[in-house]
Amino acid sequence: MHKKLFIPGPVDVSEDVLLKMATPQIGHRTKDASALQRSISDKMRKVMYTENEILLSTSSGSGLMEGAIRSCTRKKAAVFSVGAFGNRWYEMAVANNVPADIFKSELGQPTTPEMVEKALSTGEYDLITITHNETSTGIMNPVEAIAEVVSKYPDVIFCLDTVSSMGGTKIDVDKLGVDICITSTQKCLGLPAGLSICSFSNKAIEAAKEVPHRGLYFDLLALYECIQKKDYQYPSTPSLAHMFALDYQLDKILEEGLENRFARHLEMAKVVRAWANKHFEMLAEEQYASNTLTTVKNTKGISVADLNKELGKRGYMISNGYGTLKEKTFRIAHMADTKMEDLQVLLKEIEDILGL
């Protein structure tokens, strides 16, 4: 029995989108492949609200995160972390011998503009990484306020991880001044995992030119230069199956209307937050709560593993807490093509199992 997924990725994928992955293969060095990849880039610019170039990578979002910090850090990176995935960016820097410092918030607390100002005012850093939406804690950082601070430091490359939020909430890349905005397919975009996407600004391009050792597969400048030179073809073999599906899904997303899609995600978030506050407690403060998933404090001391086992028998799946938050929290995702009625049925099933 297929379980309906209410986990923070991978998400349930519509059958018509899955079928698009079975499109017969074409040569990845053909004009048809160029047209497909260019079409995706044009549509992603609309979703991201950017004029910048779009890069595609047959990898998880982590690939482009690693590529960003390695390709564009000339002096030193300031990595801001509100949980497991911010920490990962720091681990990538260390593993690639990129000088970096990490600035951690308390679990359940955001990265604040004040923290960013304090770090950047030292003049030590020429690249900053921010996690827009942290799936371990259910935090959505105040990116508009952070962007105002970053804008005062024109030499700093602004990298933003929107893996679990792009396509589920408005992220105006150009207005925010984001140089490298990274996302992937298995969250709010509503596709299987395996493809990641980023925007790449002219400022980031110029910064990368100053970095001598950018790696090979995830060298963002090499990806950029290749698609310029070869008409939207990539240095390595891309996953055309994902690209057929993404091109089709982006049409569906734009047909739904971006504002409508964002509103649907927010309405679902409000329902889950209200439910969490009624029966448990939210980990994040309301003003910093994610619009794409909700992390619930396990204030009743239930066995989250047992709850999920029972939910599984009824055809549903949620997520336990991540890392140190396992059994201390549980997570309910409300992203991609999830419908409100399905979400409400899930919450009723949880109430029934727990006798709430």
C-alpha positions as CSV (number, residue, x, y, z in Angstrom):
1,M,0.0,0.0,0.0
2,H,1.3,3.4,-0.9
3,K,1.5,5.8,2.1
4,K,0.5,9.4,1.5
5,L,3.6,11.3,2.4
6,F,3.5,14.3,4.8
7,I,7.3,14.3,5.3
8,P,9.6,17.1,4.3
9,G,10.6,15.4,1.1
10,P,10.4,13.4,-0.9
11,V,6.8,14.3,-1.5
12,D,4.0,12.6,-3.3
13,V,4.3,13.1,-7.0
14,S,1.2,13.4,-9.3
15,E,0.8,10.4,-11.6
16,D,0.9,12.6,-14.7
17,V,4.2,14.1,-13.6
18,L,5.7,10.6,-12.9
19,L,4.6,9.5,-16.3
20,K,6.5,12.3,-17.9
21,M,9.7,10.8,-16.5
22,A,9.0,7.8,-18.8
23,T,9.3,10.0,-21.9
24,P,11.5,8.3,-24.4
25,Q,15.2,9.4,-24.1
26,I,16.7,11.8,-26.6
27,G,20.4,12.6,-27.2
28,H,21.6,15.0,-24.5
29,R,23.7,16.8,-27.1
30,T,20.8,17.5,-29.4
31,K,18.9,20.7,-30.2
32,D,15.9,19.1,-28.5
33,A,17.8,18.7,-25.3
34,S,18.9,22.4,-25.5
35,A,15.4,23.5,-26.0
36,L,14.2,21.4,-23.0
37,Q,16.9,22.8,-20.7
38,R,16.3,26.4,-21.9
39,S,12.6,26.0,-21.4
40,I,13.1,24.9,-17.8
41,S,15.5,27.8,-17.1
42,D,13.0,30.3,-18.5
43,K,10.2,29.0,-16.3
44,M,12.4,28.7,-13.2
45,R,13.3,32.4,-13.6
46,K,9.5,33.1,-13.1
47,V,9.3,30.9,-10.0
48,M,12.4,32.5,-8.5
49,Y,11.5,36.1,-9.6
50,T,15.0,36.6,-11.1
51,E,16.7,37.7,-14.3
52,N,19.8,35.7,-13.4
53,E,21.0,32.6,-15.2
54,I,19.6,29.3,-14.0
55,L,21.9,26.2,-13.6
56,L,20.7,22.6,-13.4
57,S,22.5,19.8,-11.7
58,T,21.8,16.1,-11.6
59,S,22.3,15.9,-7.8
60,S,20.6,16.7,-4.6
61,G,20.6,20.3,-3.4
62,S,23.7,19.5,-1.4
63,G,25.7,19.3,-4.6
64,L,25.0,22.9,-5.6
65,M,25.4,24.0,-1.9
66,E,28.9,22.5,-2.0
67,G,29.5,24.1,-5.4
68,A,28.5,27.5,-4.2
69,I,30.7,27.7,-1.1
70,R,33.7,26.2,-3.0
71,S,33.3,28.2,-6.2
72,C,32.7,31.6,-4.8
73,T,34.5,32.0,-1.5
74,R,37.6,34.1,-2.1
75,K,38.5,35.0,1.5
76,K,36.2,33.4,4.0
77,A,32.6,32.3,4.3
78,A,30.2,33.2,7.1
79,V,27.8,30.2,7.5
80,F,24.7,30.8,9.5
81,S,22.9,27.8,10.9
82,V,19.5,27.2,12.5
83,G,19.8,23.4,12.4
84,A,21.1,20.4,10.7
85,F,21.2,21.8,7.1
86,G,23.0,25.0,8.0
87,N,25.6,22.8,9.8
88,R,26.0,20.8,6.6
89,W,27.1,23.9,4.7
90,Y,29.9,24.5,7.2
91,E,30.9,20.8,6.9
92,M,31.2,21.3,3.2
93,A,33.4,24.3,3.6
94,V,35.7,22.4,5.9
95,A,35.8,19.3,3.7
96,N,36.8,21.5,0.7
97,N,39.4,23.5,2.6
98,V,37.4,26.6,2.3
99,P,38.0,29.1,5.2
100,A,34.7,29.5,7.1
101,D,33.2,30.3,10.4
102,I,29.8,29.1,11.6
103,F,27.3,31.2,13.5
104,K,24.6,29.0,15.2
105,S,21.2,30.0,16.6
106,E,19.6,28.2,19.5
107,L,17.4,25.3,18.3
108,G,14.1,26.7,17.3
109,Q,15.5,30.3,17.0
110,P,16.1,32.1,13.7
111,T,19.2,33.7,12.2
112,T,18.7,37.4,13.0
113,P,19.7,40.5,11.0
114,E,21.8,41.5,14.0
115,M,23.8,38.3,13.9
116,V,24.5,38.9,10.2
117,E,25.4,42.6,10.8
118,K,27.9,41.7,13.6
119,A,29.7,39.1,11.4
120,L,29.8,41.1,8.1
121,S,30.9,44.4,9.9
122,T,34.2,42.7,10.7
123,G,35.1,42.7,7.0
124,E,36.4,39.2,7.3
125,Y,33.8,37.5,5.1
126,D,33.1,37.7,1.3
127,L,30.4,35.0,1.2
128,I,27.4,34.3,3.4
129,T,25.2,31.3,3.5
130,I,21.7,31.4,4.9
131,T,19.2,28.6,5.3
132,H,15.8,30.1,4.2
133,N,13.7,27.2,5.5
134,E,15.2,24.6,8.0
135,T,13.3,21.3,7.9
136,S,14.7,20.0,11.2
137,T,13.3,22.9,13.3
138,G,10.5,24.2,11.1
139,I,12.1,27.7,11.0
140,M,11.7,30.1,8.1
141,N,14.3,32.8,8.5
142,P,13.4,36.5,8.2
143,V,15.2,36.7,4.8
144,E,13.9,40.2,3.9
145,A,15.4,41.7,7.0
146,I,18.6,39.7,6.5
147,A,18.8,40.8,2.9
148,E,18.7,44.5,4.0
149,V,21.8,43.9,6.0
150,V,23.7,42.0,3.3
151,S,22.9,44.8,0.8
152,K,25.2,47.1,2.7
153,Y,28.1,44.8,1.9
154,P,28.3,44.8,-2.0
155,D,31.4,42.6,-2.1
156,V,29.7,39.7,-0.2
157,I,28.2,36.9,-2.2
158,F,24.8,36.0,-0.8
159,C,23.9,32.3,-0.9
160,L,20.4,31.1,0.1
161,D,19.3,27.5,0.6
162,T,15.6,27.4,-0.5
163,V,15.6,23.6,-1.0
164,S,12.5,23.1,1.1
165,S,10.7,26.4,0.4
166,M,11.1,27.4,-3.3
167,G,7.8,26.9,-5.0
168,G,5.9,26.9,-1.7
169,T,6.4,30.5,-0.6
170,K,7.4,33.7,-2.4
171,I,11.2,34.2,-2.6
172,D,12.0,37.3,-4.7
173,V,15.6,36.5,-5.6
174,D,16.4,39.7,-7.4
175,K,14.7,42.0,-4.9
176,L,16.5,40.2,-2.0
177,G,19.8,40.5,-3.8
178,V,20.5,36.8,-3.6
179,D,23.5,35.8,-5.8
180,I,23.1,32.0,-5.6
181,C,19.7,30.7,-4.7
182,I,19.6,26.9,-4.5
183,T,16.6,24.5,-4.5
184,S,15.8,20.9,-5.5
185,T,13.0,18.9,-7.0
186,Q,11.7,16.7,-4.2
187,K,10.1,19.3,-2.0
188,C,7.7,22.1,-2.9
189,L,8.3,21.7,-6.7
190,G,6.6,18.3,-6.4
191,L,8.9,15.9,-8.3
192,P,11.1,12.9,-7.4
193,A,14.5,13.7,-5.9
194,G,17.6,13.8,-8.2
195,L,17.7,17.3,-9.7
196,S,18.8,20.6,-8.2
197,I,18.6,24.1,-9.5
198,C,20.2,27.4,-8.7
199,S,20.2,31.0,-9.9
200,F,23.7,32.4,-10.5
201,S,24.2,36.2,-10.6
202,N,26.8,38.2,-12.5
203,K,28.4,39.1,-9.2
204,A,28.8,35.4,-8.3
205,I,30.3,34.8,-11.8
206,E,32.9,37.5,-11.3
207,A,33.7,36.1,-7.8
208,A,34.1,32.6,-9.1
209,K,36.7,33.8,-11.7
210,E,38.9,34.8,-8.7
211,V,38.8,31.3,-7.1
212,P,41.5,29.1,-8.6
213,H,40.4,25.7,-7.3
214,R,36.6,25.4,-7.7
215,G,36.4,21.6,-8.0
216,L,35.2,19.9,-11.2
217,Y,31.6,18.5,-11.2
218,F,30.2,21.3,-9.0
219,D,32.2,24.1,-10.5
220,L,29.4,26.6,-10.9
221,L,31.4,28.8,-13.3
222,A,32.1,25.8,-15.5
223,L,28.4,25.0,-15.6
224,Y,27.6,28.6,-16.5
225,E,30.2,28.9,-19.2
226,C,29.2,25.6,-20.7
227,I,25.5,26.4,-21.1
228,Q,26.5,29.8,-22.6
229,K,28.9,28.3,-25.1
230,K,26.9,25.2,-26.0
231,D,23.4,26.5,-26.0
232,Y,22.1,25.1,-22.7
233,Q,24.0,21.9,-22.7
234,Y,26.0,20.7,-19.6
235,P,29.5,19.4,-19.2
236,S,28.2,16.0,-17.8
237,T,25.3,13.8,-18.8
238,P,22.1,15.3,-17.3
239,S,19.0,13.4,-16.1
240,L,16.7,14.1,-19.0
241,A,14.0,12.1,-17.3
242,H,13.8,14.6,-14.5
243,M,14.0,17.4,-16.9
244,F,11.0,16.2,-19.0
245,A,9.0,16.0,-15.7
246,L,10.2,19.4,-14.4
247,D,9.4,21.2,-17.6
248,Y,5.9,19.7,-17.4
249,Q,5.4,20.4,-13.7
250,L,6.5,24.0,-14.0
251,D,3.7,24.5,-16.5
252,K,1.3,23.2,-14.0
253,I,2.8,25.4,-11.2
254,L,2.5,28.5,-13.4
255,E,-1.0,27.5,-14.4
256,E,-2.1,27.2,-10.8
257,G,-0.6,30.7,-10.4
258,L,2.4,31.4,-8.1
259,E,0.4,33.6,-5.7
260,N,-2.4,30.9,-5.5
261,R,0.2,28.2,-4.8
262,F,1.9,30.3,-2.1
263,A,-1.6,31.0,-0.5
264,R,-2.4,27.3,-0.5
265,H,0.8,26.5,1.3
266,L,0.2,29.2,3.9
267,E,-3.4,28.1,4.5
268,M,-2.3,24.6,5.2
269,A,0.5,25.9,7.5
270,K,-2.1,27.9,9.5
271,V,-4.3,24.8,9.9
272,V,-1.3,22.6,11.2
273,R,-0.1,25.4,13.5
274,A,-3.5,25.8,15.0
275,W,-3.7,22.0,15.5
276,A,-0.2,21.9,17.0
277,N,-1.0,24.7,19.4
278,K,-4.3,23.0,20.4
279,H,-2.9,19.5,21.1
280,F,0.9,20.0,21.6
281,E,3.2,23.1,21.0
282,M,5.2,24.4,18.1
283,L,9.0,24.4,18.2
284,A,9.3,27.7,16.3
285,E,7.8,31.0,17.3
286,E,4.8,31.9,15.1
287,Q,6.6,34.7,13.4
288,Y,9.4,32.4,12.3
289,A,7.3,29.4,11.5
290,S,7.8,27.7,8.1
291,N,5.0,27.8,5.5
292,T,6.0,24.4,4.1
293,L,6.3,22.2,7.2
294,T,5.6,22.4,10.9
295,T,7.8,21.0,13.6
296,V,5.7,20.0,16.7
297,K,7.1,19.7,20.2
298,N,6.3,16.3,21.7
299,T,4.9,17.8,24.9
300,K,2.7,14.7,25.6
301,G,5.7,12.3,25.5
302,I,4.1,10.0,22.8
303,S,6.1,7.5,20.9
304,V,6.5,9.2,17.5
305,A,7.8,5.9,16.0
306,D,4.7,4.0,17.2
307,L,2.4,6.8,15.9
308,N,4.0,6.6,12.5
309,K,3.6,2.8,12.5
310,E,-0.1,3.1,13.2
311,L,-0.4,5.9,10.6
312,G,1.3,3.6,8.1
313,K,-1.4,1.0,8.6
314,R,-3.9,3.7,7.6
315,G,-1.9,4.8,4.6
316,Y,-0.1,7.9,5.9
317,M,3.4,8.9,6.9
318,I,4.8,11.9,8.9
319,S,8.4,12.5,10.1
320,N,10.0,12.0,13.4
321,G,12.3,14.7,14.7
322,Y,15.6,15.1,13.0
323,G,18.9,14.2,14.8
324,T,18.9,15.3,18.4
325,L,15.2,16.3,18.1
326,K,14.1,12.7,17.4
327,E,11.2,11.7,19.6
328,K,11.3,15.2,21.1
329,T,9.5,16.6,18.1
330,F,7.6,15.3,15.0
331,R,7.2,17.0,11.7
332,I,4.2,17.4,9.4
333,A,5.0,18.7,5.9
334,H,2.4,20.6,3.8
335,M,4.1,21.2,0.6
336,A,4.1,20.6,-3.2
337,D,0.7,19.4,-4.5
338,T,-0.7,18.4,-1.1
339,K,-4.4,19.3,-0.8
340,M,-6.1,20.8,2.3
341,E,-8.6,17.9,2.5
342,D,-5.9,15.3,2.6
343,L,-4.1,17.3,5.3
344,Q,-7.3,17.5,7.4
345,V,-7.9,13.7,7.1
346,L,-4.3,13.1,8.3
347,L,-4.8,15.3,11.4
348,K,-8.0,13.5,12.2
349,E,-6.2,10.1,11.9
350,I,-3.5,11.3,14.4
351,E,-6.2,12.5,16.8
352,D,-8.0,9.1,16.5
353,I,-4.8,7.1,17.1
354,L,-3.7,9.2,20.1
355,G,-7.2,9.7,21.5
356,L,-6.9,13.5,21.4
